[in-house]
Every structure is written in C-alpha cells, then in structure tokens.
Amino acid sequence: MKRLLLNMSLILFVSACSADAKIEKEDVSKEWEPSPVFISEDRDMIGIEGKIGLLGAGIIAGEPSKQMWHFWGDDLLNKYVSVEAYHEGVSDEVNPLVRGEEYPLGFGVNGADYSHPSHLQFPEPGVWKMDVYLNEEFYESIVIEVN
C-alpha cells in the first residue's frame, strides 16, 4: 500500500512539473510577440493601451529613429525614462536611447497623460523587447520589430 501511494505521489509530482514547464514555455514565447497596436486620438501606437505607447513606425536597424513615448497613469510627471532592450534569442542588453537621453516626462500629447520624445537605435533587425523604467523602477515592457 505504501509503495502504491509513493508511486501515485511521484506520478502526480512529475505531471505537475510538466504542466508548470509547459505554462512557463508558453509565457516565455508570448514575451516575444509584438505588442498590440492601439489608437489614441487618431494616432497608431504600439504598446499597452491606457499604460504605455510608442508613436513612430519604421525603425531601421543601425539608424536613429525619432520616437515619441506616451504614458498614462498618476504622478508620473518629471520621472526619468530609461530603457533596456533585448534582441530575441540574445541575453545581452543594449540601451536603445541615443546619447542616453535621460529627460523627465513632460505633459502628454496625443491623448496621453505624459510624453517623452527620444531617438531609438537598434544594432540589428529582428524582434526587440524593451523594458521601460521610470526613475529606475520597472514600469512596463514593449515588444517591437526592427527592420
């Protein structure tokens, strides 16, 4: 009887671990899906509606691209934006903000509560995940495709 209970427990444990691994794998693959496009005041943005959006399209690898960040939320005025970017399949991070561009958030445009102009540059084409920080505190991630 003890052996039967031990075997049953082992089977349940292995099944649970396999299910967890499958869920983790699915979550990781979703991290690299491009963020959705939404509309704010007739402008297409990529990001998370009501939280963060990036206005600007056609980012070409190796070339600076003028972009406008948009943020929604409370008490974000004058917070500094920083970004860490990761290319799909590569663990090294890059700072895509040209010249480091540490400026505080200003009043919003295009329907956002706050905005921040910047120039982004990525060293190579492909899918990039940008982790966005405000005053060095994680805020949100956006996934984009760079041509």
Order of alpha helices (4+ residues) and beta strands (2+ residues): alpha-beta-beta-beta-beta-beta-beta-beta-beta-beta-beta
